[in-house]
Amino acid sequence: MTGALTAGRIAGCLGLLVLGVLTGLAGWLVVDLWFPGGLLLALLALFGLFLGGRIALGTGLGVGAGVLGWFLSYVMLGVPRPEGDFLLSSSGIGMYAYLLGGAVLAVMCATVTLPADRPVSAARSVK
């Protein structure tokens, strides 16, 4: 299901971008709050976002929009404010695991071949 950018596909990408920002914000909060369980919950939410974007748009573009929003929120929350402190700290191994795990999930979802991606042959005989 490849094709040109239509208005619906652009709206879908913008929606996935916003969902990526919200998922990144929620993931950052959850990973810092409950380390082992929060990390798993945040990665599961990212997997749902990326795979849902892939299925909804039918291409890796859906994954890319979600990844862009997730990474933008990750970067914006990690930049120090003018006062010298961080909005949310990135202390500990959990944030690095969140970043690496999210990147791995994004690559997996962008490169997976779904049953809808394969051509359907109508030439098979039915017995």
Secondary structure, DSSP 8 states (H G I E B T S, - for coil): ------HHHHHHHHHHHHHHHHHHHHHHHHHHHSHHHHHHHHHHHHHHHHHHHHHHHSSHHHHHHHHHHHHHHHHHHHSB-TTSSBSS---SHHHHHHHHHHHHHHHHHHH---GGGS---S-----
